[in-house]
Amino acid sequence: MGFYRRTVGISPDGLGGLTMQAALLTEFQQPIQITDVAEPVLPKDGVVIKVLACGVCRSDHHAWQGVDPDVTLPHIPGHEFSGEVVEVGADVRRFKVGDRVIAPFILACGHCVHCDAGESTACSTQDVIGFTLPGAFAEFIAVTRADFNLAHLPESISPTVGASLGCRMPTAYRALVDRATLRADEWLCIVGTGGVGLSALLIAKALNAKVIAVDISDKALEFAMSLGADHGLRADDPDLQTKIKTLTGGGADVAIDALGKQSTMLCALASLSTLGRYVQVGMPAGKSTVLPMPMDQIYAKQLSLHGTRGMPAHRYPSLLSLIESSQMRPERLVTKTIGLDKINDALQAFDQNLGFGVSVVVF
């Protein structure tokens, strides 16, 4: 077992111990405090990781707003991170001190019926970084069952880009490759060009598919076009669906709702051609958890509907291979790097639909 020397300070309870800086959520919809908290304890089957970078995701905004039922206070959010292993538990065999790593935000048990079938995101006893577990808006984070849940971060991928590999990039990859089986020359309609929507755009272009990006922001659409979208259309255009059908010759083969609201879901469904495939990528929260569905369209057009959430760790080599062998350049998604002290500004930006691209906290 290896160890990394850290500073001894005063823990929040006033006792001596190892402490670290973290973004601590103590009240929903109120500013997060940057404060000293106790460092994570090394799991016997896991590792402690020094966080190098952590992306700011709309799901973190859900946690901050108090609409995610898994979050209890006080809580450290943050779930899409990259880092360096600094301590290794006695039962860990695949990782050592100094390894650069990434982890899916869903930590699975590794031995249930779903894990055995390769579907660890459906693990019945899963833990979720940044939601049921303390997250990565902190200097250090512990990951349990490391041999099953962790993945190595290649030297060719920077920690800032690696931060995308905990959530937005693998979620988009699983949605398009494993769920919708998107093929070359097919049309993909992406409704919502935030982090996961833009990730889907890069992956789709790497697969030689054609992409229509839909958003309410002209700046976001311009950015999507700069990343390779074939067309960018305003979501509030009254002729939107007519334009999509004209551009695609009848409708998209695959559509994703990358936001999780009723308006975006209905927009994505309406964009599909007969026998089209729909994937719910954006997390429905709050009032959007139960929504009416256009069952007449689903029936008449024989649509296939899929949900998706995260990606199993064993699928990371395929995604990493695509990144390294293509012209994806996921670093283009990162439009802002910030310190931990700017986390409140980054979360509040989701309320106002400010900016475009992805913000990443760099330690």
C-alpha positions in Angstrom: 0.0 0.0 0.0 1.3 3.4 -1.0 0.9 6.7 0.8 1.0 10.4 -0.2 2.1 13.0 2.4 -0.6 15.5 3.1 -1.0 18.5 5.4 -2.2 18.0 9.0 -4.6 20.6 10.0 -7.7 21.1 12.3 -10.8 19.2 11.1 -14.2 20.9 11.2 -15.1 19.2 14.6 -12.0 21.0 16.1 -10.0 17.9 16.4 -6.6 17.3 14.8 -6.5 15.4 11.6 -6.1 15.6 7.8 -8.1 18.3 6.2 -8.7 19.6 2.6 -10.5 22.4 0.9 -13.9 21.5 -0.6 -17.0 23.2 -1.9 -19.6 22.4 0.8 -23.3 22.7 0.1 -25.1 23.4 3.4 -28.3 25.0 2.1 -30.1 24.4 -1.3 -30.1 27.4 -3.7 -27.7 29.3 -1.5 -24.0 30.0 -2.1 -21.7 27.0 -1.6 -19.0 27.5 1.0 -15.4 26.9 0.2 -14.1 25.5 3.5 -11.9 23.0 5.2 -13.4 19.5 5.7 -12.0 16.2 6.8 -10.2 14.2 4.1 -11.8 11.0 2.8 -10.8 7.7 4.5 -9.0 5.1 2.3 -11.3 2.2 1.5 -9.7 -1.2 1.8 -10.9 -2.0 -1.8 -10.4 1.5 -3.1 -8.1 4.4 -3.5 -7.8 8.1 -2.5 -7.3 10.4 -5.5 -5.9 13.9 -5.7 -8.4 15.7 -7.9 -6.7 17.5 -10.8 -9.8 18.8 -12.6 -13.6 18.5 -12.3 -16.2 19.6 -14.8 -19.3 21.6 -13.8 -22.3 19.7 -15.1 -26.0 20.6 -15.2 -26.5 17.6 -12.8 -24.4 19.5 -10.3 -26.9 22.4 -10.7 -29.8 19.9 -10.0 -28.0 19.0 -6.7 -27.5 22.6 -5.8 -31.1 23.4 -6.6 -32.3 20.6 -4.3 -34.2 18.7 -7.0 -32.1 15.5 -6.8 -33.6 13.2 -4.2 -30.3 11.5 -3.6 -28.6 14.6 -2.1 -28.7 15.2 1.6 -27.0 18.1 3.4 -24.3 18.9 4.1 -22.8 17.7 0.8 -19.8 18.1 -1.5 -21.0 18.1 -5.2 -19.0 17.4 -8.3 -18.8 14.1 -10.3 -16.9 14.4 -13.5 -13.3 14.4 -12.5 -9.8 13.3 -13.3 -7.0 12.8 -10.8 -3.9 11.0 -9.5 -3.9 8.1 -7.1 -2.2 9.0 -3.8 -3.3 6.1 -1.6 -4.1 2.5 -2.5 -6.1 0.1 -0.4 -4.8 -3.3 0.6 -7.2 -5.2 -1.7 -6.5 -3.1 -4.9 -4.5 -4.8 -7.6 -4.9 -2.8 -10.8 -3.8 0.6 -9.6 -0.8 2.2 -7.8 0.3 5.5 -6.4 1.0 8.0 -9.2 -1.5 6.5 -11.7 -3.7 9.1 -13.5 -7.3 7.9 -13.4 -10.9 8.7 -14.3 -14.1 7.1 -12.9 -17.7 6.8 -14.0 -19.9 8.7 -11.6 -21.8 5.5 -10.9 -19.7 3.2 -8.7 -21.0 -0.3 -9.0 -20.7 -3.3 -6.7 -19.0 -5.5 -9.3 -20.7 -8.8 -8.5 -24.5 -8.4 -8.9 -26.5 -9.8 -11.8 -26.3 -6.4 -13.7 -22.6 -6.0 -13.1 -21.9 -9.6 -14.2 -23.9 -8.8 -17.4 -21.7 -5.8 -18.1 -24.5 -3.3 -17.2 -23.0 -1.8 -14.1 -24.9 1.5 -14.5 -28.0 -0.6 -13.4 -26.3 -2.0 -10.3 -28.9 -2.3 -7.6 -26.4 -1.2 -4.8 -24.6 1.5 -6.7 -23.1 4.6 -5.2 -23.1 7.9 -7.1 -20.2 10.3 -6.8 -21.4 13.8 -6.0 -24.9 12.7 -5.1 -25.1 9.7 -2.7 -21.3 10.1 -2.0 -19.1 13.1 -1.4 -18.1 14.6 -4.7 -15.0 15.9 -6.5 -15.3 19.7 -5.9 -12.6 18.9 -3.4 -8.9 18.4 -3.2 -9.3 14.6 -2.6 -11.9 12.0 -3.3 -12.2 8.3 -2.4 -13.3 5.7 -4.9 -14.5 2.3 -3.7 -14.1 -1.0 -5.5 -11.4 0.6 -7.6 -10.4 -2.5 -9.6 -13.9 -2.6 -11.0 -14.8 1.1 -11.2 -11.6 3.0 -12.1 -10.0 3.5 -15.5 -6.6 4.7 -16.5 -6.3 8.1 -18.1 -3.9 7.9 -21.1 -0.9 10.3 -21.1 -2.2 11.7 -24.4 -5.3 13.1 -22.6 -4.9 16.1 -20.3 -6.5 16.2 -16.8 -8.8 19.0 -18.0 -10.1 16.9 -20.9 -10.1 13.9 -18.6 -12.6 15.6 -16.4 -15.2 15.2 -19.3 -14.8 11.5 -19.1 -16.7 11.0 -15.8 -20.0 12.1 -17.1 -20.8 14.1 -20.3 -18.6 12.2 -22.8 -19.2 8.6 -21.7 -23.0 9.4 -21.2 -23.1 10.7 -24.8 -21.0 7.7 -26.1 -23.3 5.1 -24.5 -26.4 7.0 -25.7 -25.2 7.0 -29.3 -23.2 3.8 -29.6 -24.6 1.4 -27.1 -28.3 2.5 -27.0 -29.1 4.1 -30.4 -26.4 2.3 -32.4 -25.9 5.5 -34.5 -24.3 4.6 -37.9 -22.3 6.5 -40.5 -24.4 8.8 -42.8 -27.4 8.7 -40.4 -28.9 12.0 -39.2 -28.7 12.8 -35.5 -30.8 15.6 -33.9 -29.4 17.0 -30.7 -31.8 19.1 -28.7 -29.8 21.1 -26.1 -26.1 22.0 -26.8 -24.7 21.9 -23.3 -21.8 19.7 -22.2 -23.5 16.4 -23.0 -25.1 17.6 -26.2 -21.8 19.0 -27.5 -20.1 15.7 -26.5 -22.7 13.8 -28.6 -21.9 16.1 -31.5 -18.2 15.3 -31.4 -18.9 11.6 -31.1 -21.4 11.6 -33.9 -19.0 13.4 -36.3 -16.3 10.9 -35.3 -18.7 8.2 -36.4 -19.3 10.0 -39.7 -22.9 10.8 -38.9 -24.7 14.0 -39.8 -25.9 16.4 -37.1 -28.5 19.0 -36.5 -28.1 21.0 -33.3 -31.1 22.6 -31.8 -30.9 25.3 -29.0 -32.4 28.6 -27.9 -29.1 30.4 -27.9 -27.5 31.8 -31.1 -24.1 31.7 -29.4 -24.5 28.1 -28.5 -25.6 27.2 -32.0 -22.6 29.1 -33.5 -20.3 27.2 -31.1 -21.9 23.9 -32.2 -21.4 24.8 -35.8 -17.7 25.5 -35.1 -17.4 22.0 -33.7 -18.8 20.4 -36.9 -22.6 20.4 -36.7 -24.1 20.3 -40.2 -26.9 22.6 -39.2 -27.9 24.7 -36.2 -31.5 25.6 -35.7 -33.3 27.7 -33.1 -35.6 25.7 -30.8 -38.2 28.5 -30.9 -38.4 28.6 -34.7 -42.1 28.0 -35.6 -40.9 26.1 -38.7 -38.4 24.0 -36.8 -39.8 20.6 -37.5 -40.5 21.4 -41.2 -36.9 22.5 -41.6 -35.6 19.3 -39.9 -37.7 17.1 -42.2 -36.5 19.0 -45.3 -32.9 18.9 -44.3 -32.9 15.2 -43.4 -35.3 14.0 -46.1 -38.1 13.0 -43.8 -36.7 13.2 -40.2 -33.7 12.3 -38.1 -32.7 8.6 -37.6 -31.7 9.3 -34.0 -32.7 12.1 -31.6 -31.5 12.9 -28.1 -33.0 15.2 -25.5 -29.8 16.5 -23.8 -31.6 18.7 -21.4 -34.5 16.9 -19.7 -37.5 19.2 -20.0 -40.9 18.6 -21.6 -40.3 21.1 -24.4 -36.9 19.5 -25.3 -38.3 16.0 -25.1 -41.2 16.8 -27.4 -39.0 18.6 -29.8 -36.6 15.6 -30.1 -39.4 13.1 -30.5 -41.1 15.2 -33.2 -37.8 15.4 -35.2 -37.7 11.6 -35.8 -38.4 9.8 -39.0 -40.4 6.6 -39.1 -38.6 3.8 -37.2 -36.4 6.5 -35.5 -34.6 5.9 -32.2 -34.9 8.3 -29.3 -32.6 8.5 -26.3 -33.3 10.4 -23.1 -29.9 11.8 -22.1 -30.7 14.9 -20.1 -31.8 14.1 -16.5 -35.4 15.0 -15.9 -35.7 16.7 -12.5 -38.2 18.7 -10.5 -41.5 19.2 -12.5 -40.0 17.4 -15.4 -39.9 13.9 -13.8 -43.4 13.0 -15.0 -44.3 14.2 -18.4 -47.0 13.5 -21.0 -45.9 11.4 -24.0 -47.1 11.7 -27.6 -48.1 8.0 -27.8 -49.8 8.5 -31.1 -46.4 9.4 -32.7 -44.6 6.6 -31.0 -47.2 4.1 -32.2 -47.7 5.4 -35.7 -44.0 6.0 -36.5 -42.9 2.9 -34.6 -40.3 4.7 -32.6 -37.8 3.1 -30.3 -37.3 4.9 -26.9 -34.2 4.4 -24.7 -33.1 5.8 -21.4 -29.4 6.1 -20.6 -27.4 7.1 -17.6 -23.6 7.1 -17.4 -21.4 4.3 -18.8 -19.8 1.2 -17.4 -16.0 1.4 -16.7 -15.3 -1.6 -19.0 -16.5 0.5 -22.0 -13.9 3.2 -21.4 -11.2 1.7 -23.7 -13.6 1.9 -26.7 -14.3 5.6 -26.0 -10.7 6.4 -25.4 -9.7 4.6 -28.6 -12.2 6.7 -30.5 -10.8 9.9 -29.0 -7.2 9.0 -29.7 -7.8 7.8 -33.3 -10.1 10.5 -34.5 -10.2 14.3 -34.8 -12.6 14.7 -32.0 -10.4 17.1 -29.9 -12.7 17.2 -26.9 -10.5 20.0 -25.4 -12.6 22.3 -27.7 -15.6 21.8 -25.4 -13.8 23.5 -22.5 -14.4 27.2 -22.8 -13.5 28.2 -19.3 -11.2 26.9 -16.5 -11.9 28.2 -13.0 -10.7 27.8 -9.5 -12.8 26.2 -6.8 -13.7 29.7 -5.5 -15.7 30.4 -8.7 -18.0 27.4 -8.4 -21.0 29.5 -7.4 -20.7 31.6 -10.6 -20.5 28.5 -12.7 -23.6 26.9 -11.2 -25.6 30.1 -11.3 -24.8 30.4 -15.1 -27.2 27.4 -15.7 -30.1 29.5 -14.3 -29.5 32.2 -16.9 -28.4 30.0 -19.8 -25.2 32.1 -19.9 -22.3 31.3 -22.2 -21.6 28.1 -24.1 -19.3 25.2 -23.8 -18.1 23.7 -20.5 -16.5 25.1 -17.3 -13.9 23.0 -15.6 -12.5 23.5 -12.1 -8.7 23.1 -12.1 -6.9 22.3 -8.9 
